[in-house]
Amino acid sequence: MYPRAFDYMAASSLDQASQALSETPGAKLLSGGMSLLPMMKLRILSPSMVVDLGKVPGLDAVGVEEDSLVIGALVRHRRIAADDAIAQHAHALRQAAAGLGDTQVRNRGTLCGSLAHADPVADEPAAVLALGGILEARSLRGIRRIPAEAFFIDAFTANLSGDEIVQAVRIPLSGRGEGSSYQKLGRQGSHSYPVVASAAWLRIEEGLVTQARVALTGLSTRPILAPGVAETLLGTDASSSAIGAAVQKSTDGIVVLEDQYGSIAYKRHIAELLTTRALHEAARLAR
Amino acid sequence: MHVAMTVNGESVTAEVEPRLLLVQFLRDTLNLTGTHIGCETSACGACTVLVDGDAIKSCTLLAVQADDGRITTVEGVAAQADLHPLQEAFLERLALQCGYCTPGMLMSALALLNDQPRPTEAEILRAIDGNLCRCTGYIPIILAIQDAAARMGGEAPPPAAEQEC
């Protein structure tokens, strides 16, 4: 299967890539290519030009800046799953990366590429949402910092204009009393797209939950925060009974869609179950 | 587009269309037909090769993306005419029937053993998660990879009686 013909540019800098994107109608950015290339082969997408980030230097770093972990545009899932700093500060993201796709896909695909692609059932976006991640969109006009909760607009639609490149994602450094977890039900076994997945992040101070975020994927046209659970948990001791009460609000305010993997009632049930597991693990790690 | 890469230790240069996939470059331009095309949708892993040491699916990489890369295909696994211990183990453990998935299985197994000389069964399962086999039921493949790890570590292979096929 050949994609339709296209022009190709191996960009040498982000500015050059952004300029090419702004000057060329129908151009698409390529990082790992694990979503873009299959779509091009199936001719779901036929970009006029492919702007490849693969040779831009300096994008494959995981570093610490100010109070954030900064993960560059070319950091691949395999690294996310194995990096010590990510394991320490972003446990839920590590779990999401370790359990996505297969070995070859994790060797090639990138976190920032997956976020920009905004597949409604991708694994990592929910983890980044729960962890309070911030995306850095770079263009010749400057850098725009976009909180994850304002980034995922709809299925395959991110809050990016045509010339903007996700140059990095920033995850707040994890402090004392904080913990996170990502739990999913895979379509075929553990390593596959989720039917439903839940990511949870908690801060526990003096035994009480002072901050919480839960994000769900597989329910809607985008990964989405579940504010009902988070609000119900605030001020509790994150005990089994407190978690049990909170997860009943998992899908409050979320329009749940059915698909071939489950009915609305089934997806709600699985969302509650996975959120229970994620909150228990996040609370254990926070304590 | 001009591309230059190392394939099985030899320098290769060519002019290619940007849309040429690495697997087609290997098979059609270089005549290295050991790398198979299975599903062509990044699911089956028959086209797995190593790029800079990592197992990747060559049907989901443009040849131009592999520019400057170091590629190893199944033709580059063995030294000259001898079989690599992995290939010997696959042969002796009956880890192939139709053989279509075998080049990809070997490349995924090789990448694993390069990283992790004594993998656990769970690590083997994870390493070949992206490689489908419709004949063997996988158990002979897992045993062959364990066997190859032992041979490469200079140990006697595990007894054949463990095989369940």
Interface residues (C-beta under 8 A of the other chain):
Chain A: M1 Y2 P3 R4 A5 F6 D7 Y8 A10 L30 G33 M34 L37 P38 K41 L42 V50 D52 G54 K55 R78 G101 D102 T103 Q104 V105 N107 R108 H191
Chain B: M1 E17 P18 R19 L20 L21 E40 T41 S42 G45 T48 D54 A55 I56 K57 C59 T60 L61 L62 V64 Q65 D67 D68 S108 A111 R126 A127 I128 D129 G130
